Amino acid sequence: FNDDHNSMTFIGFHLQLNEQNSVDAIDPVSERVIKKNVMTRALYEGLKLQRVPFNIDFDQLPRGEKIERICNVLGIQWPLDPDETYELTTDNILKMLAIHMRFRCGIPVIIMGETGCGKTRLIKFLCELQRSGVATENMKLVKVHGGTTSEMIYTKVREAENIASINKMDYQFDSVLFFDEANTTEAISSIKEVLCDKTVKGENLLTHCGLQIIAACNPYRKHTDEMIQRLESA
């Protein structure tokens, strides 16, 4: 659903009539059925008459139209491309929208991926898109490492709260506190506290200040028996 609460954006799946006179959601690339009977044929035909845009290949759209469609979901009135070097694939767009949907629902956001796969740049693009060229900071990046303590995490959260409150009051958009490589510190319980419990040392975070918190982690690797033996003998 778009931010105007009246229209919808369909992305990541196509709709196809089936033999039961109903409509299936299918993968646009492999044509695999994702979910059968997602809507009735009558509803499908009715939405088509209202010119609801089904079955659009996002990868083939002009870049400006991709930006416009993302902004419709995010509720951005003045679409502006913040980084023309960032490739807007359907996969990247789906990840941004998934993050935004979790923000809407108050669900904690944790991104997992190898170092250098583009986690930070994706969040940066999303934040700059929401900023729409306003000369302010709406993303605070915290590079977590083995020496990061709970007190350092709590300090960054309070700093981010102040920034978010100003942005919400002056410009009406949210701000993001991004903990990168969150699983590299022994104080990960403190990140869990602010991310899931929305508290700092048991005290609630500021409400309605527009602060969204994201944590990124690197995937754990399961070593082979041979590798374990080599590590133990080193």
C-alpha positions in Angstrom: 0.0 0.0 0.0 1.2 3.5 -0.9 1.5 6.1 1.8 -1.6 7.9 0.6 -3.7 4.9 1.8 -5.7 4.9 -1.4 -3.4 3.3 -4.0 -1.1 0.3 -4.3 2.2 -0.6 -5.9 2.7 -4.1 -7.2 6.3 -5.3 -7.4 8.1 -8.6 -7.1 5.3 -10.8 -8.5 2.9 -11.0 -11.4 -0.8 -12.0 -11.4 -2.0 -14.8 -13.7 -5.4 -16.4 -14.2 -5.6 -20.1 -13.4 -7.8 -23.0 -14.3 -10.0 -22.5 -11.3 -11.2 -19.2 -12.6 -9.1 -17.5 -9.9 -5.8 -15.6 -9.9 -2.3 -16.8 -8.8 0.7 -14.8 -7.8 3.7 -16.0 -9.8 7.4 -15.2 -10.0 7.9 -12.9 -13.0 11.3 -14.6 -13.9 10.7 -18.3 -13.4 6.9 -18.2 -13.6 6.8 -20.3 -10.5 3.5 -20.1 -8.5 4.3 -18.2 -5.3 0.7 -18.4 -3.9 -2.4 -19.8 -5.5 -5.8 -18.1 -5.5 -4.7 -14.8 -4.1 -7.8 -13.1 -5.4 -11.0 -13.8 -7.3 -11.3 -13.2 -11.0 -14.0 -10.6 -10.4 -11.7 -8.5 -8.2 -8.9 -8.9 -10.7 -11.1 -7.6 -13.6 -12.4 -4.8 -11.4 -8.9 -3.6 -10.5 -7.9 -3.8 -14.2 -10.9 -1.6 -15.1 -9.6 0.9 -12.5 -6.2 0.8 -14.3 -4.3 -0.7 -11.4 -0.8 -1.4 -12.8 -0.3 -5.2 -12.7 2.5 -7.2 -14.1 5.1 -4.4 -14.7 8.7 -5.4 -15.3 10.5 -3.0 -13.0 13.9 -3.7 -14.4 12.7 -2.3 -17.8 11.3 0.9 -16.4 13.2 4.2 -16.8 15.1 5.2 -13.7 13.0 8.2 -13.1 9.8 6.1 -13.0 11.4 3.6 -10.6 12.2 6.5 -8.2 8.7 7.8 -8.5 7.1 4.5 -7.7 9.4 4.0 -4.7 8.5 7.5 -3.5 4.8 6.7 -3.8 5.2 4.0 -1.2 7.5 6.0 1.0 5.2 9.0 0.9 7.8 11.4 -0.6 6.1 14.3 -2.4 9.2 15.5 -4.3 11.1 12.6 -5.8 14.8 13.2 -6.2 17.5 10.8 -7.3 20.2 11.0 -4.6 22.8 8.8 -6.3 22.7 8.2 -10.0 25.6 5.6 -9.7 23.4 3.3 -7.5 21.8 0.6 -9.6 18.1 0.3 -8.9 17.4 -3.4 -9.5 14.1 -5.0 -8.6 15.9 -6.9 -5.8 17.3 -3.6 -4.3 13.8 -2.0 -4.5 12.2 -5.0 -2.8 14.7 -4.8 0.0 14.1 -1.1 0.6 10.3 -1.6 0.6 10.6 -4.5 3.0 12.6 -2.4 5.4 10.0 0.4 5.1 7.2 -2.0 5.7 8.9 -3.2 8.9 9.3 0.4 10.0 5.6 1.0 9.5 4.7 -2.1 11.6 7.3 -1.6 14.3 9.1 -4.8 13.5 12.9 -4.9 14.2 15.1 -4.7 11.1 18.2 -6.9 10.9 20.1 -7.2 7.6 22.5 -10.1 7.0 25.1 -10.3 4.3 28.8 -10.7 3.6 31.1 -7.7 4.0 31.0 -5.5 0.9 27.7 -6.8 -0.5 26.1 -3.3 -0.3 24.1 -3.3 3.0 25.3 0.2 4.1 24.9 1.7 0.6 21.3 0.5 0.3 20.4 2.1 3.7 22.2 5.3 2.7 20.3 5.5 -0.6 17.0 4.9 1.2 17.8 7.7 3.8 18.9 10.2 1.1 15.8 9.4 -0.9 13.7 10.4 2.1 15.8 13.5 2.7 14.9 14.8 -0.7 17.9 17.1 -0.9 17.4 18.8 2.5 20.7 19.8 4.0 20.6 17.7 7.2 21.8 14.3 8.5 19.2 11.6 8.7 21.4 8.5 9.0 23.8 7.9 11.8 26.3 5.0 11.1 27.9 3.2 14.0 30.7 0.8 12.9 30.5 -1.8 15.7 33.7 -3.7 16.5 35.2 -5.9 19.3 35.9 -2.9 21.5 32.4 -1.4 21.3 30.9 -1.2 24.8 27.3 -0.9 26.0 27.9 2.7 27.1 29.1 3.6 23.7 26.0 2.1 22.1 23.7 3.9 24.5 25.5 7.2 23.8 25.0 6.8 20.1 21.3 6.1 20.6 20.8 9.3 22.6 22.7 11.3 20.0 20.6 9.8 17.2 17.4 10.6 19.2 18.3 14.3 19.2 19.0 14.3 15.5 15.8 12.4 14.8 13.7 14.8 16.9 15.0 17.8 15.0 14.4 16.2 11.6 10.9 15.1 12.6 10.0 18.5 13.9 11.5 20.6 11.1 11.2 18.4 8.0 8.7 15.6 8.9 10.8 12.7 7.9 12.3 9.8 9.9 16.0 9.2 10.7 18.0 5.9 10.9 20.5 4.7 13.4 22.5 1.9 11.6 24.6 -0.5 13.7 27.0 -2.1 11.1 28.5 -5.5 11.9 26.5 -5.7 15.1 27.5 -9.3 15.9 31.2 -8.4 16.4 30.8 -7.0 19.9 30.2 -8.7 23.2 27.7 -5.9 24.0 25.3 -7.2 21.5 22.7 -7.5 24.2 22.6 -3.7 24.4 21.9 -3.5 20.7 19.1 -6.1 21.2 17.7 -3.9 23.9 17.5 -0.7 21.8 16.4 -2.6 18.7 13.8 -5.0 20.1 12.8 -3.6 23.5 13.2 0.1 22.4 14.7 1.0 25.7 18.1 2.3 27.0 19.0 0.9 30.4 15.4 0.1 31.0 14.1 3.6 30.0 11.9 3.9 27.0 13.2 5.6 23.9 11.5 8.9 22.9 8.2 8.2 21.3 7.2 9.8 17.9 10.7 11.2 17.4 11.0 9.4 14.1 14.1 7.3 15.0 14.3 4.0 13.2 17.0 1.5 14.2 18.7 -1.1 11.9 21.3 -3.7 12.7 23.5 -5.4 10.1 25.4 -8.6 10.8 27.8 -10.9 8.9 26.6 -14.5 8.4 28.1 -17.2 10.6 30.1 -19.9 8.9 30.0 -23.5 9.8 33.5 -24.8 9.7 34.3 -28.3 8.3 36.0 -30.8 10.7 39.2 -30.3 8.8 39.1 -26.5 9.3 38.3 -27.0 13.0 41.3 -29.3 13.4 43.6 -26.8 11.6 42.4 -23.9 13.9 42.8 -26.0 17.0 46.4 -27.0 16.0 47.4 -23.5 15.1 
